[in-house]
Amino acid sequence: MVLERRTHNLLVLGSIPSGPTIPSDVTISLSDIERARSLTAKHLHRTPMLTSRTLGERIGAQAFLKAESFQRTGSFKPRGALFAVASLTDEQRTAIETWSKPK
């Protein structure tokens, strides 16, 4: 499994330097991805997948960029948050508390 982190609005290989990472022994299957999509799709805008020839040349592979900046929040965060909440039991959902720091 290749982990990605967001830097200057590009996805690059590696782990998130100041945030959570997925252990290297965790495998994400196609059915995991399809489940996540089924839980989040009705709540999110469908965003385009872009390619970057320049980045692809730099990394020696075809580069795909998910344009999550087109979400209402301008970020990828709602996707993970929605999946996390949707994965909880009804009892666990009653204890959710969120905070946001204003700009």
N, C-alpha and C positions, 0 to 999 in steps of 0.2 A: 504494500500500500504506500503510495506516495502522498505525503502531506503537503499542503500548500499554505502559504501565508500571503496576506495582502500587503503590498508595498507600492506606494505611489499609484494606486489603482490598478496594479498589475498583479497577477498571481505568479508567485515564484516558488521554487522548490524549497522545502525546509519546514521547520516547525515555527509556531508563533512565539516570538522571543519573550513576550511579557504576558502570555496568556496560556490557556490550557492546551495540551497536546494529546494526541491519541497514541497510546503505547504501540510500539512497532509490531506486537503480536496480534493486534486487532485487525480483522479482515472485514471489509465492507463488500457485500455481495450486490448483485444487480437487484435482487429482491428487496434488500435493505433500501436501496435508492428508490425503487418503485413504491415502497411503503411510505417513505418520507414524502415523495411527491403526492401520493394520494391524500396524505394528511394535511399538506400545506397548500396545494394548488388552488383550492377555492378561495383562499385568503390573500393570495399574492398576485401581483401583475406578472404576466409572462414576459420575461426579459430576453433580449437577443443574445446569441452566442457570436462573438466576433473573433476574427483571427488577426494576428499581427505578423506580417512577414519579417519586419525588423527584429522583433523579439525572437521569432523562430530561428532566424539566422544566428542570433547571439547564443541561443541555448542548444542549437543543433537539432531541433525537432519542431514539428508543427505546433504553434502556440494558439490555444483557444482561450478567450477571455469572456467571462460571463458578465454582462453589463448590468450588474445589480444596482448601479447608480440610478436606474430607472424605476426602482421601487419607490413608494411614497416617502419612505424615510431617507432615500438616497444612499442606502447601504444594504449589505447582505444580512444584517443582524436579524430581521424579522423571520427569515427562513429557519435559522437555527432555533430561535425562541419558540416559534410556532410548533416545530417538530418536538422540542423538549416538552412543552406543555401538553401537546396531543398524546405524547407517550406516557403520561402520568395516569394513574387511576383516578376515579372520581373523588375518592377520599384525599388523595395527595393534592389535587387541584384546589381544594378548599383552603390550603395553606400557602398559596402563592402570593408573594408580595414583590412588587417591582419598584425600582427607583430609576430616575433619569436626571442627569445633571444638565441644566439649561446651558445653552451656548453663551 
